[in-house]
Amino acid sequence: MHNTKTFSYTNQKIFFILASCCGLLFASYMFLVGFTVSNTLARQQAEQELVNLQTTVSELEFAYVNVTSDITLEKAKELGFVEVSHFSVARNDNVAFSR
């Protein structure tokens, strides 16, 4: 008698189904890890861009404060502006708004 083990067709089918599921799970895992890494890199780049934009805004705010602090009545007169003694606003009270 020979001591040989044979696989039946159903055992082979079950093995290939399980091997395919393991391969599919591994491929899904690798895809999700790659997706997570790319999102992490994109988030880091967005954070760096946010820091750069905040720096630019701070510089512009500082420049705005400097410019507005330089404006005085004397400076305006030097530039040709005149002080208004009387002014009026024309209004039309018969205005109706509709949507």
C-alpha positions as CSV (number, residue, x, y, z in Angstrom):
1,M,0.0,0.0,0.0
2,H,1.1,3.5,-0.7
3,N,0.8,6.2,1.9
4,T,-0.1,9.1,-0.4
5,K,-2.4,11.9,0.6
6,T,-4.6,13.4,-2.0
7,F,-6.5,16.6,-2.0
8,S,-10.0,16.5,-3.1
9,Y,-11.3,19.1,-5.5
10,T,-13.3,20.8,-2.7
11,N,-10.2,21.2,-0.5
12,Q,-8.3,22.8,-3.4
13,K,-11.2,25.1,-4.0
14,I,-11.4,26.1,-0.4
15,F,-7.6,26.7,-0.3
16,F,-7.7,28.9,-3.4
17,I,-10.7,30.9,-2.1
18,L,-8.8,31.5,1.2
19,A,-5.6,32.4,-0.6
20,S,-7.5,34.8,-2.8
21,C,-9.2,36.4,0.2
22,C,-5.8,36.8,2.0
23,G,-4.3,38.4,-1.2
24,L,-7.3,40.7,-1.5
25,L,-7.0,41.7,2.2
26,F,-3.2,42.3,1.8
27,A,-3.8,44.5,-1.3
28,S,-6.5,46.5,0.5
29,Y,-4.2,47.0,3.4
30,M,-1.4,48.3,1.3
31,F,-3.8,50.6,-0.6
32,L,-5.1,52.0,2.7
33,V,-1.6,52.5,4.1
34,G,-0.6,54.3,1.0
35,F,-3.7,56.5,1.1
36,T,-3.1,57.3,4.8
37,V,0.5,58.3,4.0
38,S,-0.5,60.5,1.1
39,N,-3.1,62.2,3.3
40,T,-0.6,62.8,6.0
41,L,1.8,64.4,3.6
42,A,-0.9,66.6,2.2
43,R,-1.9,67.7,5.7
44,Q,1.7,68.6,6.5
45,Q,1.9,70.7,3.3
46,A,-1.4,72.4,4.1
47,E,-0.1,73.2,7.6
48,Q,3.1,74.7,6.2
49,E,1.1,76.8,3.7
50,L,-1.1,78.0,6.5
51,V,2.0,79.1,8.5
52,N,3.3,81.0,5.5
53,L,-0.1,82.7,4.9
54,Q,-0.3,83.7,8.6
55,T,3.2,85.2,8.4
56,T,2.2,87.1,5.3
57,V,-1.0,88.4,6.9
58,S,0.9,89.5,10.0
59,E,3.4,91.4,7.8
60,L,0.5,93.1,6.0
61,E,-1.2,94.0,9.2
62,F,2.0,95.5,10.5
63,A,2.4,97.5,7.3
64,Y,-1.2,98.7,7.5
65,V,-0.7,99.9,11.1
66,N,2.4,101.7,10.1
67,V,0.7,103.4,7.2
68,T,-2.4,104.4,9.1
69,S,-0.4,105.8,12.0
70,D,1.5,108.1,9.5
71,I,-1.8,109.7,8.3
72,T,-2.4,113.0,10.1
73,L,-4.4,116.1,9.4
74,E,-1.2,118.0,8.5
75,K,-0.1,115.2,6.1
76,A,-3.5,115.2,4.4
77,K,-3.3,119.0,3.9
78,E,0.2,118.6,2.4
79,L,-1.2,116.1,-0.1
80,G,-3.9,118.6,-1.1
81,F,-6.9,117.4,0.9
82,V,-9.1,120.1,2.4
83,E,-11.3,119.9,5.5
84,V,-15.0,120.0,4.8
85,S,-17.0,122.4,7.0
86,H,-20.5,121.3,6.0
87,F,-21.7,118.2,4.2
88,S,-25.1,116.7,3.5
89,V,-26.4,113.4,2.4
90,A,-29.1,113.1,-0.2
91,R,-31.6,110.4,0.7
92,N,-34.6,109.1,-1.1
93,D,-37.1,107.9,1.6
94,N,-39.5,106.4,-1.0
95,V,-37.3,103.4,-1.8
96,A,-38.9,100.0,-1.6
97,F,-37.1,96.7,-1.6
98,S,-38.5,93.5,-3.0
99,R,-37.2,90.0,-3.5
